[in-house]
Amino acid sequence: MLAILDYKAGNQTSVSRALTHLGIDNVITADADTLRHADGVIFPGVGAAGQAMSELTKTGLDSVLKDLIAEHKPLLGICVGCQIMLEHSEENDCETLGIIPGECRLFSAGMREEDGTPVRIPHMGWNAVTPLHDDEPLFRGISSGTEFYYVHSYYPAPAPEFCLATSVYGQEFCAMHGKNGLWAVQFHPEKSGKPGLQLLKNFHDYCMEASNAE
């Protein structure tokens, strides 16, 4: 079973529907014991970094997340859940979880496409994602350059060694960061059709492999 972290940041229901469509047992929960006993945890979110961090710290879920990661529980962050895994966010100028070194930055005003067209912020739409490693577990069965769906004004800028995939929107930026067993994606796999479903399935497969190896 996969647990979807419930911290009032939205988007949990759409992630749950995608998993259910795949036949993957899942539960939306803020219960620490349920999170600990799940095969893996998905940490989604939409909205502002400051509000998300306030809810996490108020409920103690920030400490629960850090404990789960220290225990090597597989975890997938999505959108705001991706951004606040870093140390700081320019959105609300707030300290974030500090699980991965780096910060979340606002796209620069005045960016332009190669043809001179102004780049709109927020970034809303489909963009190609390029994994940096051929053996990336979350991209099994997904071609490099496959498009995923984005909705964001801020982007993750982790320490370079933690960047696992990139996209280009006015500039190149990190689309996925982390390390084996801990991933964070800026795009929305649950809104990205077949490629997104494949990525979620790959995460579940990794969780089951890790669980069976214990």
Kinemage of the C-alpha trace (Angstrom):
@kinemage 1
@onewidth
@group {chain A} dominant
@subgroup {mainchain}
@vectorlist {calphas} color= white
{ca met a 1} P 0.000 0.000 0.000
{ca leu a 2} L 1.093 3.568 -0.740
{ca ala a 3} L 0.303 6.375 1.689
{ca ile a 4} L -0.466 9.870 0.376
{ca leu a 5} L 0.492 12.514 2.926
{ca asp a 6} L -2.471 14.674 3.950
{ca tyr a 7} L -1.328 18.107 5.107
{ca lys a 8} L -4.126 20.254 3.650
{ca ala a 9} L -2.041 21.254 0.624
{ca gly a 10} L -4.468 19.958 -1.993
{ca asn a 11} L -3.970 17.538 -4.885
{ca gln a 12} L -4.098 14.391 -2.746
{ca thr a 13} L -7.374 13.219 -4.299
{ca ser a 14} L -6.111 13.376 -7.888
{ca val a 15} L -3.019 11.378 -6.906
{ca ser a 16} L -5.218 8.796 -5.192
{ca arg a 17} L -7.431 8.495 -8.291
{ca ala a 18} L -4.396 7.901 -10.495
{ca leu a 19} L -3.127 5.149 -8.186
{ca thr a 20} L -6.565 3.552 -7.974
{ca his a 21} L -6.750 3.589 -11.784
{ca leu a 22} L -3.496 1.598 -11.757
{ca gly a 23} L -4.932 -0.892 -9.254
{ca ile a 24} L -2.554 0.267 -6.517
{ca asp a 25} L -3.896 0.241 -2.955
{ca asn a 26} L -3.540 3.671 -1.394
{ca val a 27} L -4.742 5.810 1.481
{ca ile a 28} L -4.722 9.565 2.136
{ca thr a 29} L -3.522 10.011 5.704
{ca ala a 30} L -1.805 12.220 8.272
{ca asp a 31} L -1.409 9.329 10.726
{ca ala a 32} L 2.248 8.693 11.557
{ca asp a 33} L 1.802 4.949 12.127
{ca thr a 34} L -0.005 4.492 8.816
{ca leu a 35} L 2.782 6.371 7.048
{ca arg a 36} L 5.448 4.232 8.734
{ca his a 37} L 3.753 0.962 7.779
{ca ala a 38} L 3.115 1.911 4.138
{ca asp a 39} L 5.354 0.476 1.424
{ca gly a 40} L 6.030 4.022 0.230
{ca val a 41} L 4.853 7.604 0.725
{ca ile a 42} L 3.759 10.197 -1.820
{ca phe a 43} L 4.136 13.818 -0.714
{ca pro a 44} L 2.054 15.977 -3.112
{ca gly a 45} L 0.959 19.568 -2.815
{ca val a 46} L -0.221 22.729 -4.528
{ca gly a 47} L -0.236 26.280 -3.197
{ca ala a 48} L 2.353 28.316 -1.314
{ca ala a 49} L 5.511 27.033 0.364
{ca gly a 50} L 4.972 29.067 3.526
{ca gln a 51} L 1.464 27.734 4.086
{ca ala a 52} L 2.604 24.157 3.440
{ca met a 53} L 5.490 24.457 5.902
{ca ser a 54} L 3.222 26.026 8.519
{ca glu a 55} L 0.836 23.070 8.352
{ca leu a 56} L 3.651 20.513 8.430
{ca thr a 57} L 5.312 22.053 11.479
{ca lys a 58} L 2.008 22.660 13.286
{ca thr a 59} L 1.068 18.987 12.975
{ca gly a 60} L 4.559 17.570 13.506
{ca leu a 61} L 4.498 15.975 10.065
{ca asp a 62} L 7.803 17.672 9.220
{ca ser a 63} L 9.524 15.490 11.824
{ca val a 64} L 7.613 12.415 10.654
{ca leu a 65} L 8.822 12.972 7.087
{ca lys a 66} L 12.430 13.348 8.184
{ca asp a 67} L 12.173 10.175 10.281
{ca leu a 68} L 10.712 8.218 7.349
{ca ile a 69} L 13.546 9.333 5.088
{ca ala a 70} L 16.141 8.483 7.740
{ca glu a 71} L 14.572 5.005 7.854
{ca his a 72} L 14.914 4.767 4.018
{ca lys a 73} L 11.171 4.701 3.394
{ca pro a 74} L 10.659 5.290 -0.369
{ca leu a 75} L 9.168 8.735 -0.914
{ca leu a 76} L 7.977 10.734 -3.919
{ca gly a 77} L 7.426 14.492 -3.648
{ca ile a 78} L 5.257 16.280 -6.218
{ca cys a 79} L 5.152 20.036 -7.026
{ca val a 80} L 5.112 21.875 -3.660
{ca gly a 81} L 6.134 18.570 -2.085
{ca cys a 82} L 9.157 18.701 -4.406
{ca gln a 83} L 10.024 22.329 -3.656
{ca ile a 84} L 9.887 22.181 0.136
{ca met a 85} L 12.228 19.180 0.338
{ca leu a 86} L 14.945 21.788 -0.225
{ca glu a 87} L 16.420 24.129 2.397
{ca his a 88} L 14.792 27.436 1.474
{ca ser a 89} L 12.079 28.835 -0.787
{ca glu a 90} L 11.992 32.304 -2.316
{ca glu a 91} L 8.208 31.953 -2.132
{ca asn a 92} L 7.319 33.527 1.237
{ca asp a 93} L 11.101 33.667 1.930
{ca cys a 94} L 10.780 30.655 4.205
{ca glu a 95} L 12.964 27.908 5.585
{ca thr a 96} L 11.832 24.542 4.249
{ca leu a 97} L 12.490 20.910 5.174
{ca gly a 98} L 16.199 20.802 4.313
{ca ile a 99} L 16.132 17.166 3.214
{ca ile a 100} L 17.994 17.961 -0.019
{ca pro a 101} L 20.532 20.837 -0.207
{ca gly a 102} L 19.374 23.722 -2.379
{ca glu a 103} L 16.586 26.251 -2.717
{ca cys a 104} L 13.377 26.933 -4.613
{ca arg a 105} L 13.608 29.971 -6.915
{ca leu a 106} L 11.175 32.217 -8.772
{ca phe a 107} L 11.413 32.187 -12.569
{ca ser a 108} L 13.048 35.414 -13.745
{ca ala a 109} L 10.791 38.094 -15.219
{ca gly a 110} L 11.435 38.931 -18.865
{ca met a 111} L 12.527 35.439 -19.961
{ca arg a 112} L 12.086 34.718 -23.664
{ca glu a 113} L 11.891 31.654 -25.876
{ca glu a 114} L 14.565 31.098 -28.535
{ca asp a 115} L 12.313 32.823 -31.107
{ca gly a 116} L 11.970 35.885 -28.856
{ca thr a 117} L 8.472 35.091 -27.627
{ca pro a 118} L 7.976 36.214 -24.004
{ca val a 119} L 7.802 33.355 -21.517
{ca arg a 120} L 4.648 33.419 -19.436
{ca ile a 121} L 4.757 32.961 -15.690
{ca pro a 122} L 3.294 30.823 -14.191
{ca his a 123} L 4.506 27.985 -16.375
{ca met a 124} L 1.372 26.020 -17.293
{ca gly a 125} L 1.488 23.221 -19.840
{ca trp a 126} L 3.444 20.314 -21.239
{ca asn a 127} L 7.225 20.250 -21.375
{ca ala a 128} L 9.831 17.634 -22.215
{ca val a 129} L 11.702 16.025 -19.318
{ca thr a 130} L 15.233 14.697 -19.848
{ca pro a 131} L 16.599 12.242 -17.259
{ca leu a 132} L 20.320 12.675 -16.622
{ca his a 133} L 20.954 8.949 -16.067
{ca asp a 134} L 20.008 6.045 -18.342
{ca asp a 135} L 19.168 3.768 -15.420
{ca glu a 136} L 16.788 6.155 -13.606
{ca pro a 137} L 14.229 3.831 -11.886
{ca leu a 138} L 11.281 6.225 -12.179
{ca phe a 139} L 11.766 6.509 -15.951
{ca arg a 140} L 11.693 2.802 -16.804
{ca gly a 141} L 9.639 2.476 -19.982
{ca ile a 142} L 9.534 6.277 -20.460
{ca ser a 143} L 11.570 7.816 -23.285
{ca ser a 144} L 13.891 10.730 -22.644
{ca gly a 145} L 12.156 13.895 -23.829
{ca thr a 146} L 8.660 12.672 -22.945
{ca glu a 147} L 6.390 15.570 -21.990
{ca phe a 148} L 4.839 15.980 -18.534
{ca tyr a 149} L 2.362 18.564 -17.244
{ca tyr a 150} L 3.503 21.563 -15.197
{ca val a 151} L 1.796 24.316 -13.180
{ca his a 152} L 4.337 26.477 -11.301
{ca ser a 153} L 6.025 29.856 -10.906
{ca tyr a 154} L 8.912 28.548 -8.801
{ca tyr a 155} L 11.413 25.813 -9.640
{ca pro a 156} L 13.760 23.628 -7.573
{ca ala a 157} L 17.479 24.413 -7.659
{ca pro a 158} L 19.155 21.611 -5.681
{ca ala a 159} L 22.875 21.059 -5.334
{ca pro a 160} L 23.915 19.803 -8.812
{ca glu a 161} L 24.681 16.248 -7.688
{ca phe a 162} L 21.038 15.788 -6.653
{ca cys a 163} L 19.491 16.874 -9.966
{ca leu a 164} L 18.144 13.786 -11.755
{ca ala a 165} L 16.247 15.297 -14.719
{ca thr a 166} L 15.824 18.661 -16.412
{ca ser a 167} L 13.301 20.643 -18.438
{ca val a 168} L 13.597 23.881 -20.404
{ca tyr a 169} L 11.168 26.789 -20.028
{ca gly a 170} L 12.911 30.046 -20.822
{ca gln a 171} L 15.895 28.465 -19.061
{ca glu a 172} L 16.988 24.976 -18.141
{ca phe a 173} L 15.801 23.970 -14.677
{ca cys a 174} L 15.742 20.870 -12.493
{ca ala a 175} L 12.601 18.822 -13.127
{ca met a 176} L 13.421 16.016 -10.678
{ca his a 177} L 15.857 15.794 -7.801
{ca gly a 178} L 16.769 13.362 -5.043
{ca lys a 179} L 18.492 9.992 -4.948
{ca asn a 180} L 17.441 6.332 -5.123
{ca gly a 181} L 14.468 5.827 -2.864
{ca leu a 182} L 13.845 9.571 -2.493
{ca trp a 183} L 12.533 11.501 -5.482
{ca ala a 184} L 10.931 14.892 -5.999
{ca val a 185} L 9.319 15.974 -9.281
{ca gln a 186} L 8.230 19.511 -10.162
{ca phe a 187} L 5.723 18.290 -12.761
{ca his a 188} L 2.420 16.543 -12.014
{ca pro a 189} L 2.560 12.835 -12.951
{ca glu a 190} L -1.077 12.415 -11.876
{ca lys a 191} L -2.075 14.938 -14.597
{ca ser a 192} L 0.347 13.722 -17.282
{ca gly a 193} L -1.577 10.894 -18.926
{ca lys a 194} L 0.140 7.589 -19.738
{ca pro a 195} L 3.719 8.743 -18.994
{ca gly a 196} L 2.638 10.026 -15.596
{ca leu a 197} L 0.840 6.804 -14.787
{ca gln a 198} L 3.941 4.857 -15.822
{ca leu a 199} L 6.081 6.965 -13.490
{ca leu a 200} L 3.689 6.333 -10.590
{ca lys a 201} L 3.707 2.611 -11.403
{ca asn a 202} L 7.511 2.660 -11.453
{ca phe a 203} L 7.544 4.272 -8.017
{ca his a 204} L 5.167 1.603 -6.697
{ca asp a 205} L 7.299 -1.154 -8.254
{ca tyr a 206} L 10.382 0.279 -6.548
{ca cys a 207} L 8.526 0.401 -3.218
{ca met a 208} L 7.488 -3.244 -3.520
{ca glu a 209} L 11.012 -4.335 -4.480
{ca ala a 210} L 12.410 -2.459 -1.467
{ca ser a 211} L 9.757 -3.937 0.833
{ca asn a 212} L 10.397 -7.492 -0.372
{ca ala a 213} L 14.145 -7.055 0.099
{ca glu a 214} L 13.752 -6.332 3.825
